């Protein structure tokens, strides 16, 4: 009797099913199909309930070797006995370069782990000091700019007053000159 592999593998399936049970189940299914207006199912063959399992070639060889009474090797260790360097001499040099790069990177990471925090804090401190120096320079430059602007304004005001005085004197001189010419012109007539 062929057993269904999926049913046999279920942990809660405790007893073997009988052909009589299968026949009764199929009769119930066929009766239900007829009631619902469906088509009648063909009678299943025992091959329908078996799943073909394909065994790999390596597993078949192992089964045959076990059948001949040979001891099975769990691991083939021959490939680990005669080791040879892969690739060519150039790849060996590349591997050495990569190894040195990784060692250098590891050294850098270790230095960063040991001294990174203090170096970072020192850098932040120097940046803060630079910022304070720049702020002081900005304040000094603003004061000097304001003083320069005041001096320029004072100079412009002073020059403006002198210019206004000179314009007044020039206009008075021009007016006096015109009056003299008019007087001379009237005196000559």
ABEGO torsion letter per residue (X at the ends): XBBBAAAAABAABABBBBAAAAAAAAAAAAAAAAAAGBBBBBBBBAAAABBBBBBBAAAAAAAAAAAAGBBBBABBAAAAABBBBBEBAAAAAAAAAAAAAAAAAAAAAAAAAAAAAAAAAAAAAAAAAAAAAAAAAAAAAAAAAAAAAAAAAAAAAAAAAAAAAAAAAAAAAAAAAAAAAAAAAAAAX
